[in-house]
Amino acid sequence: MYPTRMAFAVAALAGIMVAASPAGAYEGAPVAAGGTISGATTFLGKVTPPALVKVDKDAGVCGKTPKHDESMIVSATKGLKNVVVFIEKIEAGKPIQAGSAVLANIECRYEPHVLAFVVGTELAVSNSDPVLHNTHIKLPRSDVFNYGLPTKGQVIKKRIRRKGLMKVGCDAGHTWMQAWIAVFDHPYFAITDAAGHYQIGDVPPGRYTLVFWHEKLGRKTKVVEVAAKAKIDASVAWK
């Protein structure tokens, strides 16, 4: 079982899954005169350095480099990394392009810590370490990926056909290894970078609810009006 990171985790999982499910099937087509939504996410509360986590398995490999809690990464300018930003219940817009994505077991941590892509994407899970990892990707009530990777350089690929927010852990005893994957049935989403910035382009003109989700701080929403070819600033702050 995965260790519990925060009390609201189950509610957060349910919230993002509902928000990522539009009322009707998404319809993709070229967007004329689309707008751009961009902005920054910031944390204005007290910032403490990421805590060291205990490496109590395969220390000869996993303990070579310090491991830190990655659930709260704030820049010197208060920018909040790894916030999933998406448009709620959008039913039409630019076409979905399913491609490929990589989740790496590297130095006994997951890279990236937060990953987002569309349904139908082929996910490659790789192991760069000379120890067994068992990558376990879960929706709240079902498994999506649960495979052992005992060999350095091993890669297992699987096409992800379900949407939702998925929690990732390692069932090989590396309890500190955690990650999140957000899978959408539309292409209007982003993950904030190290400075807390994001951008979502080719948005059809209209009124939308923008959702911001962070694994530790929870969920915020913001209503935006997108005009043709407009550039909209939609920033949020947590305290």
C-alpha positions in Angstrom: 0.0 0.0 0.0 1.1 3.5 -0.6 1.7 5.8 2.4 -0.9 8.5 3.0 0.5 11.8 2.0 -2.4 14.1 3.0 -5.8 13.8 4.5 -7.7 15.1 1.5 -6.1 12.8 -1.1 -9.2 10.7 -1.7 -11.4 13.8 -2.1 -8.9 15.3 -4.4 -8.8 12.2 -6.6 -12.6 12.2 -6.9 -12.7 16.0 -7.6 -10.3 15.9 -10.5 -11.9 12.9 -12.0 -15.3 14.5 -12.1 -13.9 17.7 -13.4 -12.1 15.9 -16.2 -15.3 14.3 -17.4 -17.4 16.5 -19.8 -21.1 16.1 -20.0 -20.9 14.8 -23.6 -18.2 13.2 -25.7 -15.4 15.6 -26.7 -15.4 16.7 -30.3 -12.1 17.8 -31.9 -11.7 20.0 -34.9 -9.4 22.9 -36.0 -9.9 26.0 -33.9 -10.1 29.3 -35.7 -9.1 32.5 -33.8 -8.4 30.6 -30.6 -7.3 32.3 -27.5 -4.5 31.6 -25.0 -4.8 31.2 -21.2 -1.6 31.5 -19.2 -0.6 32.6 -15.8 1.3 31.7 -12.6 0.5 29.7 -9.5 2.1 30.9 -6.3 2.3 29.9 -2.7 2.2 32.8 -0.2 2.5 30.9 3.0 5.5 29.9 5.0 7.9 27.9 2.9 10.1 25.3 4.4 12.9 23.3 2.7 11.7 19.9 1.3 12.1 17.3 4.0 14.6 14.4 3.6 12.8 11.1 3.3 14.1 7.9 4.9 15.6 5.4 2.5 15.1 2.1 4.2 15.4 -0.3 1.3 18.3 -0.9 -1.1 20.2 1.8 0.6 23.4 0.9 -1.3 21.7 2.1 -4.5 18.8 4.3 -3.4 20.8 6.1 -0.7 23.6 7.3 -2.9 21.8 10.6 -3.4 19.6 12.3 -0.8 15.9 11.9 -1.4 13.5 14.7 -0.6 9.7 15.1 -0.3 8.6 16.4 -3.7 5.0 17.2 -2.8 5.7 20.9 -2.3 8.2 22.6 -4.6 8.2 26.4 -4.3 10.7 28.7 -6.2 12.5 31.7 -4.7 9.8 33.9 -6.3 7.0 31.8 -4.7 6.2 30.0 -7.9 4.5 26.6 -7.3 5.6 23.7 -9.4 3.6 20.7 -10.5 0.1 22.2 -10.4 -2.2 20.5 -12.9 -4.2 23.2 -14.7 -7.1 22.3 -17.0 -10.4 23.5 -18.4 -13.4 21.9 -16.8 -16.1 20.2 -18.9 -14.9 21.5 -22.3 -16.8 19.6 -25.0 -15.2 20.9 -28.2 -11.9 22.3 -29.4 -8.7 21.3 -31.0 -8.2 17.7 -31.9 -6.8 15.2 -29.4 -3.3 14.0 -30.3 -2.4 10.9 -28.4 1.4 10.3 -28.5 3.9 8.8 -26.1 5.0 9.6 -22.5 7.8 8.4 -20.2 7.7 7.7 -16.5 11.3 6.8 -15.3 12.4 5.0 -12.2 15.7 6.8 -11.8 17.9 7.0 -8.6 14.9 5.4 -6.8 12.5 8.2 -7.5 10.0 8.9 -10.3 10.7 11.4 -13.0 8.6 13.4 -13.6 6.8 13.7 -10.3 3.6 14.9 -12.0 2.7 13.8 -15.6 -0.3 14.6 -17.7 -1.4 13.3 -21.1 -4.5 12.4 -23.1 -6.3 9.0 -23.2 -4.7 6.7 -25.8 -1.2 7.8 -25.0 1.5 5.0 -24.9 3.2 5.2 -21.5 6.7 3.8 -21.3 7.8 3.0 -17.7 11.6 2.6 -17.5 14.0 1.4 -14.9 17.5 3.1 -14.8 18.5 1.4 -11.5 20.2 -1.9 -10.8 17.4 -2.9 -8.3 13.9 -4.2 -8.6 11.1 -1.6 -8.9 7.4 -2.5 -9.1 5.6 0.5 -10.6 2.0 0.5 -9.5 -0.3 3.0 -11.1 -3.8 3.2 -9.6 -7.2 4.8 -10.0 -9.2 4.9 -6.8 -10.9 1.6 -7.5 -8.7 -0.1 -10.1 -5.2 -0.8 -11.2 -3.9 0.7 -14.5 -0.3 -0.5 -14.4 1.3 -3.0 -12.0 4.5 -4.5 -13.3 7.9 -5.4 -11.8 11.0 -4.1 -13.5 13.9 -6.1 -12.1 16.5 -5.2 -14.7 18.5 -2.0 -15.2 17.5 -0.6 -18.6 14.2 -2.4 -18.8 11.2 -0.6 -20.3 7.5 -1.7 -20.2 5.1 0.1 -22.5 1.3 0.3 -22.1 -1.4 2.3 -23.9 -3.4 4.1 -21.3 -7.1 4.0 -22.2 -8.7 5.3 -19.0 -8.9 8.9 -17.8 -8.6 10.2 -14.2 -6.0 11.2 -11.7 -3.7 8.2 -11.0 -1.4 7.7 -8.0 1.9 6.0 -8.6 3.9 4.0 -6.0 6.5 1.3 -5.9 5.5 -2.0 -4.5 9.1 -3.2 -4.1 9.5 -1.6 -0.7 10.6 1.8 -1.9 7.8 3.5 0.0 9.1 7.1 -0.5 8.6 6.8 -4.3 5.4 8.7 -5.2 4.1 10.3 -8.4 0.9 11.4 -10.0 -0.5 11.0 -13.5 -3.5 13.0 -14.8 -5.1 11.6 -17.9 -7.7 13.6 -19.8 -10.2 13.1 -22.6 -9.5 16.5 -24.0 -6.3 18.5 -24.8 -6.8 21.6 -22.6 -4.4 21.1 -19.7 -0.9 21.9 -18.5 1.5 21.4 -15.6 3.2 24.4 -14.0 6.9 24.6 -14.4 9.6 25.4 -11.8 8.6 29.0 -11.8 4.9 28.2 -11.4 4.0 29.2 -15.0 1.7 27.5 -17.4 0.0 28.1 -20.8 -3.0 26.5 -22.6 -3.4 27.5 -26.2 -5.9 27.3 -29.1 -8.9 27.7 -26.8 -12.2 28.3 -28.6 -13.9 31.6 -27.6 -16.2 31.1 -24.7 -16.7 31.1 -21.0 -14.8 28.4 -19.0 -14.0 27.2 -15.6 -10.3 26.7 -15.1 -9.3 24.2 -12.4 -5.9 24.2 -10.5 -5.0 21.0 -8.7 -2.1 20.5 -6.3 -1.4 17.3 -4.5 -0.9 18.9 -1.1 -2.9 22.2 -1.3 -6.0 20.9 -3.1 -8.1 22.5 -5.8 -8.9 26.0 -6.9 -11.1 27.3 -9.7 -11.3 30.4 -11.8 -13.8 31.5 -14.4 -12.4 33.0 -17.5 -13.9 34.6 -20.6 -11.9 33.9 -23.8 -12.4 36.1 -26.8 -11.1 35.4 -30.3 -7.3 35.5 -30.4 -7.3 36.9 -26.8 -4.5 36.4 -24.3 -5.9 35.8 -20.9 -4.0 36.0 -17.6 -5.4 33.5 -15.1 -3.1 33.3 -12.1 -3.9 31.9 -8.6 -2.3 32.0 -5.2 -2.5 29.7 -2.2 -1.8 31.0 1.3 
